[in-house]
């Protein structure tokens, strides 16, 4: 378990699956920035059964409040490569928080904990995240988590029937 002052991160458990499945298609939970289409029935359960939602190349951890032991959301990571071989690997992270948990510092702490975990676990130099140019709250959260703004990827994400620009952030080992 990865602990911060406000939240801790832990792997999903079988008893979490009903809540995760409910949230998978809940547009009020996902927001405009995290909705990429409906998931088919049973998809969350299949992912959990196949790899426990954790792996070397990708994974999902739950963001749990320390004060009430409630699932506030989840963070995810996936390996990306910028050249051949493992030396060019980095991790891209993402987060989704329940609407009632946003703006309270949970997101920045969860993303900092996840980046720290990835640096401690894998021989990587870079952890990155991207968010919609309009998502100013997430940009502030990433900056509070120690990420640096790098630039804009123009029209790179198809979401909700339109192309969107993304802002790219990174933390480099030692930042």
C-alpha positions as CSV (number, residue, x, y, z in Angstrom):
1,X,0.0,0.0,0.0
2,X,1.3,3.5,-0.9
3,X,0.3,6.0,1.8
4,X,0.1,9.8,1.7
5,X,-1.5,12.2,4.2
6,X,-4.9,12.3,2.5
7,X,-5.1,9.1,0.5
8,X,-3.5,5.7,0.0
9,X,-3.3,3.7,-3.2
10,X,-4.1,0.0,-3.3
11,X,-4.8,-2.7,-5.8
12,X,-8.5,-3.4,-6.6
13,X,-10.1,-6.3,-4.8
14,X,-12.9,-8.6,-5.9
15,X,-15.4,-6.8,-3.6
16,X,-14.6,-3.5,-5.3
17,X,-15.8,-4.8,-8.7
18,X,-19.5,-3.7,-8.4
19,X,-18.5,-0.1,-7.6
20,X,-15.9,-0.1,-10.4
21,X,-18.4,-1.6,-12.9
22,X,-21.0,1.0,-11.9
23,X,-18.5,3.9,-12.4
24,X,-17.3,2.5,-15.7
25,X,-20.3,4.0,-17.6
26,X,-21.3,6.8,-15.2
27,X,-20.7,10.0,-17.1
28,X,-21.1,12.2,-13.9
29,X,-18.1,10.2,-12.5
30,X,-16.0,10.2,-15.7
31,X,-16.5,13.9,-16.7
32,X,-16.1,15.1,-20.2
33,X,-12.3,14.6,-20.0
34,X,-12.5,10.9,-19.1
35,X,-15.4,9.6,-21.2
36,X,-14.2,7.6,-24.2
37,X,-17.4,5.7,-24.8
38,X,-19.5,3.1,-23.0
39,X,-18.0,-0.2,-21.8
40,X,-19.8,-3.4,-22.4
41,X,-21.3,-5.4,-19.6
42,X,-18.7,-7.5,-17.8
43,X,-15.7,-5.7,-19.1
44,X,-14.4,-4.5,-15.7
45,X,-14.8,-8.0,-14.3
46,X,-13.0,-9.6,-17.2
47,X,-10.1,-7.2,-16.8
48,X,-9.8,-8.1,-13.1
49,X,-10.0,-11.8,-13.8
50,X,-7.4,-11.7,-16.6
51,X,-4.7,-9.7,-14.8
52,X,-6.1,-8.2,-11.6
53,X,-6.0,-4.8,-13.3
54,X,-2.3,-4.8,-12.6
55,X,0.6,-5.7,-14.8
56,X,4.2,-4.6,-15.7
57,X,3.1,-2.7,-18.8
58,X,-0.1,-1.3,-17.3
59,X,-2.1,-1.2,-14.1
60,X,-4.9,0.5,-12.0
61,X,-4.7,1.3,-8.3
62,X,-7.6,2.7,-6.3
63,X,-7.3,6.1,-4.5
64,X,-8.7,5.5,-1.0
65,X,-9.3,8.3,1.5
66,X,-7.5,7.9,4.8
67,X,-10.2,9.7,6.8
68,X,-13.1,7.5,5.8
69,X,-11.6,4.6,3.9
70,X,-13.7,5.4,0.9
71,X,-12.8,4.8,-2.7
72,X,-12.3,8.3,-4.1
73,X,-11.2,7.2,-7.6
74,X,-8.4,5.4,-9.4
75,X,-5.0,6.1,-10.9
76,X,-3.7,4.1,-13.9
77,X,-0.3,3.7,-15.6
78,X,0.8,2.2,-18.9
79,X,4.3,1.8,-20.4
80,X,5.2,3.9,-23.4
81,X,8.3,3.7,-25.5
82,X,10.3,6.4,-27.3
83,X,12.7,4.0,-29.0
84,X,13.6,0.3,-29.2
85,X,14.6,-1.5,-26.0
86,X,13.7,-1.1,-22.4
87,X,16.0,1.9,-21.9
88,X,13.6,4.1,-23.8
89,X,10.6,3.2,-21.7
90,X,8.6,5.6,-19.6
91,X,5.2,5.5,-17.9
92,X,2.1,7.5,-18.7
93,X,-0.3,8.0,-15.9
94,X,-4.0,9.0,-15.6
95,X,-6.5,9.7,-12.9
96,X,-10.3,9.7,-12.4
97,X,-11.8,11.0,-9.1
98,X,-15.4,11.0,-7.9
99,X,-17.0,14.5,-8.4
100,X,-17.4,15.0,-4.6
101,X,-13.6,14.3,-4.1
102,X,-12.3,16.8,-6.6
103,X,-10.6,20.0,-5.5
104,X,-9.5,18.6,-2.1
105,X,-5.9,17.6,-2.8
106,X,-6.6,13.9,-3.4
107,X,-5.6,14.0,-7.1
108,X,-2.3,15.7,-6.7
109,X,-1.3,13.5,-3.8
110,X,-2.4,10.3,-5.6
111,X,-0.5,11.3,-8.8
112,X,2.7,12.1,-6.7
113,X,2.4,8.7,-4.9
114,X,2.0,6.9,-8.2
115,X,5.0,8.6,-9.8
116,X,7.1,7.9,-6.7
117,X,6.1,4.2,-6.8
118,X,6.9,3.9,-10.5
119,X,10.4,5.5,-10.0
120,X,11.0,3.2,-7.1
121,X,9.9,0.1,-8.9
122,X,11.1,0.4,-12.5
123,X,14.4,1.6,-14.0
124,X,12.8,4.5,-15.8
125,X,13.8,8.2,-16.2
126,X,10.4,9.6,-17.0
127,X,6.8,9.6,-15.8
128,X,4.4,11.6,-17.9
129,X,0.7,12.6,-18.0
130,X,-1.4,14.5,-20.4
131,X,-4.7,16.3,-20.0
132,X,-7.1,18.4,-22.1
133,X,-6.0,22.0,-22.6
134,X,-9.3,23.0,-21.0
135,X,-8.8,20.9,-17.8
136,X,-7.2,23.6,-15.7
137,X,-7.9,21.7,-12.4
138,X,-5.9,18.7,-13.6
139,X,-3.1,20.9,-14.8
140,X,-2.8,22.5,-11.3
141,X,-3.0,19.0,-9.7
142,X,-0.1,17.8,-11.8
143,X,2.0,20.9,-11.0
144,X,1.3,20.4,-7.3
145,X,2.5,16.7,-7.7
146,X,5.8,17.9,-9.1
147,X,5.1,17.6,-12.8
148,X,6.4,20.1,-15.3
149,X,4.5,21.4,-18.3
150,X,6.3,20.4,-21.6
151,X,4.0,21.5,-24.4
152,X,0.8,20.9,-26.3
153,X,0.0,18.0,-28.6
154,X,-2.4,19.4,-31.2
155,X,-5.6,17.5,-32.1
156,X,-4.3,14.3,-30.7
157,X,-7.3,12.9,-28.7
158,X,-10.6,11.8,-30.2
159,X,-13.3,12.2,-27.5
160,X,-17.0,13.0,-27.5
161,X,-17.1,13.4,-31.2
162,X,-14.3,15.9,-31.6
163,X,-10.5,16.2,-31.7
164,X,-8.9,17.7,-28.6
165,X,-5.5,19.3,-27.8
166,X,-3.6,17.8,-24.9
167,X,-1.1,19.4,-22.5
168,X,1.8,17.1,-21.7
169,X,3.5,17.1,-18.3
170,X,6.4,15.1,-17.0
171,X,8.5,14.3,-13.9
172,X,12.0,13.2,-14.5
173,X,13.8,11.0,-11.9
174,X,15.4,13.4,-9.5
175,X,12.9,16.2,-10.0
